Amino acid sequence: MTTASDTGHDAPRNGRVSFWYADIGGLPDRRPPLPGDRQADVCIIGAGYTGLWAARYLKALQPDLDIAVVEREFAGFGASGRNGGWLTSEFSWNRERYAAATSRQQVIALETALRDSVAEVIGLADAQGIDADIRRNDCMIHACAPAQWQRLRDDHARELGWQVPADSLSLIGAAEARARIDVAGSIGALVRHGTARIQPAKLVRGLARVVERAGVRIFEATTVTRIDPGRVVTDRGTLTAPIILRATEGFTPTLAGHRRDLVPVNSAIAVTQPLPRALWDRIGWQGCELLSDASHLYSYAQRTRDGRIAMGGRGVPYRYGSGIDDRGRTQDATIRQLQDMLHRLLPQVRGLRLDHVWCGVLGVPRDWCANVAYDPGSGMGWAGGYVGTGVAASNLAGRVLADLVLGRDTDLTRLAWVNRTARRWQPEPLRWLGIHAMYRLYHLADRQERRGDGRRGSWLADLADRLTGR
């Protein structure tokens, strides 16, 4: 592997939340904290996408609501300001599992609403003047082994069977796929249409300004220590409200009483130096498509506004005891894995330095299915567990929460993910052992599939899924 020291460059900047903040001039000044005990009609915990979308739609539906958002760091500190910038309706959850608890039509309706959320986000950003480097495009998932190609073909057929519109995805062969992005060894790709690239920090910071202009109060640098019906206790005072919404996603295990509700799975991203035009001409990638491959170890990439490649993957997947990273700082082993992944897919960029690396956590429920819930009796609600596809899903969750809180009987409140219950994760060390075993098996399965020439997927991946109930 070529490292920064091998090429005479300094090591990449590590952490400091994410490159997306460096791209907009650095970390933001914090808003004032909660100034002692206060009251509100609605208290939202967490100033990421979910919490801010919920605040925005609640205000739009009932402008006289007094809404307060409390945030431990600053708006967009978590996954909302660190993700890979994929605005996509990819359904990464288990359709059959949702259908077993509701109905097939409710699952189809959920997927339809998720597709609509892509246009909803873009339309609101345009209407509110949020410049988030949004670029409509396709998402290309390349197959680099026969087993991967068969898996993409199976996925394509399965999605059509769930009434996904035929014009929203297509299969293309090796020549067409590599003409668009010259991924090494690609034998074809599944193309999802109707997606977009975004700059995540610009979107979440712009959204925070939108809700503030609407009259929502955002209190930053305020740590929640306890949540009870009607009361949120913080290190800055107590906020009382008849309605409390928890929008803490991967940080949920840091709250008292919620350690095993979700597991915070780590995802990491590396951003290269800007590529020269001649190198882009070799690679292609002229349409700013989102890029992935069909490996079991998920990867995701985008071409940034200023001509860099941002490549993400799981790295070291889980910290013992549901630990959270230190302001985005990631491990050396993860940096090596990201660089290896980048070079495997795009060997043309060998020798190119990495400018910035970071990580963040995404929330994973025990059944690997996202959930939006509200109990009118206690006034408590929550949303999350997006399993890494939260940019569009959080918008939809915010709209669903607004309808649930206001007692509106709408198509959104009848979607398959509303008021689901899932088992809690096992105590340690079982969580750590299970999750690390799963990702180790995925690694072995990917290596086995890349070395083989058959269309049959590795049984190791099936074992990994059964091990963790994925």
Secondary structure, DSSP 8 states (H G I E B T S, - for coil): ---TTTTT----EE-SS-HHHHTTTSS--------SSEE-SEEEE--SHHHHHHHHHHHHH-TT--EEEE-SS-TT-SGGGTS--EE-----S-HHHHHHHS-HHHHHHHHHHHHHHHHHHHHHHHHHT-----EEEEEEEEE-SHHHHHHHHHHHHHHHHTT--GGGEEEEEHHHHHHHB--TT--EEEEEEEEEE--HHHHHHHHHHHHHHTT-EEE-S--EEEEETTEEEETTEEEE-SEEEE--GGGGGGSTT-TTTSEEEEEEEEEE----HHHHHHHB-TT--EEEE--SS-EEEEE-TTS-EEEEE-SS---TTT---STT---HHHHHHHHHHHHHH-GGGTT--EEEEEEEEEEE-TTS--EEEEETTTTEEEEE--TT-HHHHHHHHHHHHHHHHTT---SGGGSTTBT--------TTHHHHHHHHHHHHHHHHHHHHHH---SS--HHHHHHHHHHT-
